[in-house]
Amino acid sequence: MSDLLEKGVTTFFAAWLLAHEMADDIIRDTIKKGKMTPEEKKKFLDEFAVEVEKEKEDLKKRIPEVTHKALKEVGLVPAEEVEKMKARIDALEKKIASMEK
């Protein structure tokens, strides 16, 4: 399952890099045509970098949620749920043992 997640993250960053390169190419063409100054290019790229950083942070927050959903879809349970179930089973076993006495 981690392979699936890794592929998703890799795909996201590949798409981000492609978008960044395309934006840079568009800006270069715009500068060549005299429609954007180098200062405007720098400002645009700085703003673009800030937006990318926001998206990256959002992705970091969403990875656990997406992973949890993916695990459920394939029928796997996260480790913390397994631990909760073990604790519940232990408690039930103790209760049954005390009732049998």
N, C-alpha and C positions, 0 to 999 in steps of 0.2 A: 504494500500500500504506500509506503514511503516513496517508492519509485514513481507512482502516479503523482504524488504531491510534488516530487522533485521535477518531474516533467512539466507540471503546471506552472511552477515558479520559473523554470527555465524559459518556458514559452512566453510568460509575461514579460520577463526581462528582455528577451529577444525582440518582442513587439515594441517594447519601450525604446530599445536602441534603434530599431528601424524608424520609429516615429521621430526620434531625435535627429537621426541622420537626414530624414526627409525634410524636417523643419529647417535644418541647417542649410540644406541645398536650396530650399525655397528662399531663404533669407539671402544667401549668396547671389542668387539670380536677381532678387529684388535690388540688392545693392549695386550689382553690375548695371542694372537698368536705371540707376539713379533715384530709385524710389525710397531707399532707406539708407541712412547714414551708418557708419560703423558704430557710432554711439547708440543709435536706435537698435542695431543688431545686438549689441552687448546687453542692453536693457531687456530686449525680448528674450534672449537666451537665459538671462538671470531669472526672469519671471517664469520661464519655462522650467528651469531647474527647481525652483521653489514648488511649482505644481507637481513635478515628478516626485519630489521628496514627500509631499503630502500623500500622493498616491501610494508610494512605497510604504509609508507608515500605516496607511489604511490596509494595505495588503498584509502587512505583518500582523495587524489586529485580526484580520479575517481568516488567516491561515488555520488557527485552531478550530474555528467554527466550520470551515470547509472540510477540514480533515475529519472532524467528528461526523459530519453528514456523510462523507464518503465511506467511512468505516461502517456506519449503520446501513448504508445501501448495500454493501457487500456482506452484511451479516456479522461483522466483527464488533466487539464491544471495547470501548476504551479501558485502559488499565484501572482507572479510578472506579469505574463501575464494577469491575471484577472484584476489586478490593472491598467495595461496599457489600457485594453479594456474599463474599467469603465471611465478612463480619456478621452479616445477618444469619448465615447458615450456622456459624459457630454459636451465636446466641440461641438459635432455635434448638440446636443439639443440646446445649446446656439445659434449656428449659425442659426438653423431653426427658433428659437424664434425671432431672430433679423430680419430674412427675412420676417416673418409673419407680422411684425409691419409696 
